[in-house]
Amino acid sequence: MGQALSIKSCDFHTADNNEEHHTNAISSQHLILRRGQSFIITLNFRAPTHTFLSALKKVALIAQTGEQPSKINKTQAIFPISSLGDRKGWSAAVEERDAQHWTISVTTPVDAVIGCYSLLLRVSGKKQYPLGQFTLLFNPWNRDDAVFLKNEVERAEYVLNQNGFIYLGTADCVQEEPWDFGQFEKDVMDLSLNLLSVDKQVKDWNQPAHVARVVGALLHALKKKSVLPISQTQAAQEGALLYKRRGSVPILRQWLTGQGRAVYETQAWVFAAVVCTVLRCLGIPARVVTTFDSAQGTNGSLLVDEYYNEEGLQNGEGQRGRIWVFQTSVECWMNRPDLSQGYGGWQILHPRAPNGVGVLGSCSLVPVRAVKEGELQLDPAVSELFAAVNASHVVWKCCEDGKLELTNSNRKDVGNCISTKVVGSDRCEDITQNYKYPAGSLQEKEVLERVQKERLKLGKDNGMCPPSCEPQDPLHMLFEASSSIPRGGNGLLSVTLINPTDEDKKVHLVIGAQALYYNGVFAAGLWSQKQFFMLRPNQVLRISTDLSYSCFEQPPPENSFLRVTAMARYSHTSLSCFAQEDMAIGKPNLIIEMPKRATQYQPLTVSVRMHNSLEAPMQNCIISIFGRGLIHREKRYGLGSLWPGSSLHTQFQFTPTHLGLQRLTVEVDCDMFQNLTGYRSVLVVAPEVSV
């Protein structure tokens, strides 16, 4: 009689299960579960079950994943439908039953392998009936999962929130970039799991640390890969589109479907955002962190050399790295049972050069605490990450006779502004204290001394203490600059020179400006000014000057920054003092006006204003508006030209379709610049139901 048992259908109750598992935003059609949590299915039999009771005693469920499911690798589980299930393993129990229906509660292990699963029903140890497929993710809601976050607001931010920010600009002028992580977009789950499938160690997919390393390594490798050859003109056009900086999903699709190109050097910061998207999609809490004035490419050295000519402009670079204006990275949250106690929590994904073990071995996962404490022995990457926020910036002047002259040495400028988005808010949070102790504190001194001893023990350079550049015949210089300069406008520079001696000093002062990209790479020389004067004993002289676009030899390249420098040479010894500041280049202000609340399915009007404060017309202006849950497809409108001193005012109307807090993004492009972006959030509420 048991052989007559057969299944008519299986109801996965997808909508209800996905809501319980916080995955309903991903899909309402495909069952997506979080491990360590039960879900409900209903079996519909073709005939009353009492006709084959003997067969029911041997009914079991099979859950399997991967190309070669195996009990040994934990990629296959066979478990009976019994109320006495294994609480630590796969289990199933009948919750309700009648003649032809069983409603079964299935529970997955909290340490199960993630991925796409097939679920089958086995009868009498032989016949198997496929019931369907589901996807299993990490579970930050389960306190026994390695990625557990105890705060619901943090889970909403670091797992569920698709609207975030990436912080760019400079330490003195932080610029927020609205970013659409889009981890719940229709195909992101499939793209993420396809990416993960490159790794054949499926048995290790139960470990979030392993999965995070795989994601970081593979995306980093793809970032450096040109998928298809294209003409230079087409490259420029597509490069402009790729640099729209709207969100992770289009970039992820391009990288993984073979339809994209390499990410250009000036855009490499988007790597962190895309990695964050994939990690959140898989259930690993993640966030993008920006370090301003970050020492990169140091190989762990705590000295970073920069060379300037006698005109005060950058003249090549040293072998010990470079100071980036900003650098973005990804932190992900998890326990670290593979490390000593105390190293759980936020971990830094740190891609590095392949070390001979393939692409999957080219990404470290470093506890933030290890960087703060300078625990170099924990992972080779700790040395580089520690240097990124603690290195000393050493400036050399290249003299005309070929000699090098030390002009400045400073550790205070590096890694003192580390920022991320505030949980549950659109504000920026400074998390520098997570990475380093307060400057000048006893703890900071102890950590620096321990790192120096460790590097000496490892045979690394002892470049802990920068060379002294205090001359016997001193001249003091203070340098101030505007934090930003409007595109096409003016900024203010101020140099204060102090002669603390009792002798006259003949001073040659050079002030210069150059454009550079955020990764510290020189882009163009723009302007310089020279002055000669005599400083009397104990004299304090303040010199102010305007930095004007009209004086630049050429416009700064798109998405570049200004580095302004002051170099003063004095006395007969040709000694110099040096100072520099980085300035962000501002764009016109985009004003967006819209209500803070709106009603679902009711028209909503938004007003956009922009004033052209430049001295040249903004031609071929195109405005784009987009927002998930607000506008079905992006809308683009040509607005012609905006003349100097003129203002633009336009209105749009759209109908919100999704409830909750939504974000509208407005973007303006023209011949003068791209990516002038503004945003407004609106709370969409359900329409009132008339009685």
Buried (B, 14 or more C-beta within 10 A) or exposed (E): EBEEBEBEEBBBBBEEBBEBBBBBBBBEEBBBBBBBBBBBBBBEBEBEBEEBEEBBEEBBBBBBBBEEBEEEBBBBBBBBBEEEBEEEBBBBBBEEEEEBBBBBBBBBBBBBBBBBBBBBBBBBEEEEBEBBEBBBBBBBBBEEBBBBBEEEEBBBBBBBBBBBBBBBBBBBBBBBBBBBBBBBBEEBBBBBBEBBBEBEEBBBBBBBBBBBBBBBBBBBBBBEEEBEEBEEEEBEEBBEEBBBBBBBBBBBBBBBEEEBBBBEEBBBBBBBBBBBBBBBBBBBBBBBBBBBBBBBBBEBBBBBBBBBBBBBBBBEBBEBBBBBBBBBBBBBBBBBEEBEEEBBBBBBBBBBEBEEEEBBEBBBBBBBBBBBBBBBEBBBBBBBBBBBBBBBBBBBBBBEEEEEBBBBBBBEBBBBBBBBBEBEEBEBBEBBEBBBBEEEEEEBEEBBEBBBEBBEEEEBEEBBEBEEBEBEEBBEBEBBBBBBBBBBBEBEBBBBBBBEBEEEBEBBBBBBBBBBBBBBBBBBBBBBBEEEEEBEEEEEBEBEEEBEBEEBEEBBBBBBBBBBBBBBBBBEEBBBBBBBBBBBBBBBEBBBEBEEEBBBEEEBEBEBEBBBBBEBBBEEBBBBBBBBBBBEEEEEEEBEBBEEEEEBEBEBEBBBBEEEEBBBBBBBBBEBBBBBBBBBBBEBBEEEEEE
